[in-house]
Amino acid sequence: MSCPYPEQVEAFRALLPDNLIGRHALSHIEAALRWRDWRPSRSLRTEPELDRLRSQVHIILEAGLHKELNRRLKDAFHRQSVPAYPVSRASIVPSRLLLGAHDVDDFATHADRHQAVRRIILDLADQRPREARSC
């Protein structure tokens, strides 16, 4: 089993010189590691859990909270503190947004890999009933 993504980046950072060339090389290494971690995987969670996530995304769309979901995802991405280099921010929270109703399956599969994104989805999906009652 390999080290968590941030630890892998730090290991490479320790090997590379702290100059323009080293930082540039690290950005390429980090992008490759990030792609490996974010590519779809079928074994992460059970299908019922993924179905539940898709359902929550549909609830968000039906409640008209699509824009709010993407705003919260952007905010979460930009709020992250990055210890050394800005490219590291992408390793903490993905910047993938929901494109629309046609994108629910792909978005849910991607979001399933990130606890922070699942939390944002759950929070918004849970808000919908409260908002409906107050109208």
N, C-alpha and C positions, 0 to 999 in steps of 0.2 A: 504494500500500500504506500502511496506517495504522500509527501508532506502536503498540508493545506496550501492553497494557491499563494497567499501572502508570504508564507515562509519560503516558498520556492523563489519568488521574486527577490526577496531579501538575500537569499543564498547567491543568486546570480549577481545582485548588486555588489556584494562583498568581493566577488571575483573580478569585476570590471573596474576600470579607472574612473574616478569621479571627474570626468571632463566631458566635452561635447560628444566625442566619439563613444565613450562608455555609456552615456545616458541615451544616445541614439540607439546603440545596440540593445540596451535594456528595454527600450520601448518596443522593439521588434520581438524580443524574447517574451515580454509580458503579453503582447498581443497574441502570440502563438499559444501561450499557456491559458490565456483567457478563453480563446476559441475552444481549446480542448475541454475546458471546464463547462462551457456554455452550450456545447453541441447537444442536441436532444439525446436523452437516454431513456430507455423503456423501463429500467429497473429501479428508478428512484422512489416512486410511490405507487400505491395500488391504483388500479383504474377507477374504483369508486371515489377515491380521494381526488383524483384528477377531474372526474365528472363533477364533483362538488365545487371545485374551483371554477370550472367552466360555467356552472350554474350561477355562481356568485358574480362572475363577470357579466353574464346575461342580465342579472338583476340590476347591476350598476347601469348598463346600457338602457334598460327599460325605464329606469328612474331618471334618466337624463343626466347622469353623473359622469359621463364619459370624459368631459373636459376636466372635471374635478379630479378624476383618477389620474389623468396624465399630468395635471399640475402637481399632485402629491408625489408622483413618481419623479418628476423633475426636481422638486424640492428636496426629496430624500437623496437624490443623486448629488445635488450641489451642496447639501449640508455636511457631507462626509468630510472628516478631517483627514488630510493626507500627510503622512509623516515626512516624506522627502520630495517626491516628484508628482506633478499633476496627473500623469498617466496612470498612477496607482489608484486614483479615485474609482476608475471603472471596475476595479476588482472587488469593491465593497458592495455597491448597489448598481445593477445594470441600468442603462439608460433606455432600454427598450420600452416603447410606448404602445398603447392599444390603438390600432389604426382604424378600427370600426367593427361592425357586426361580422363582417367577412373574416376578421382576423382573430376571433375568439379562441379557436382551437390552438393555433400557433402561439398566441400570446399566453394562454393558460399553460401550455407545455413549457414555455420559456419561464414564466413566472413561478412555476412549480419548483424550480431549482433554487429559488431565492426567498429565504424566510421573510426578509423585510418587505418584499413585494407582496407575498401572500398576506402579510399582516395588513398592508394598505388595502388590499382587495376585501379582506374580511371586514375591516372597519367600515368601509364604504357600503358594502352590501348590508351590514347590520344597521346602518343609519337609515336606510330607505324606509323601513316600517315606522320609525319615529317621525320622520318628515311627513309621511302620508297621514299619520294620525293628527298632526298639528295643523293640517290644512282645513 
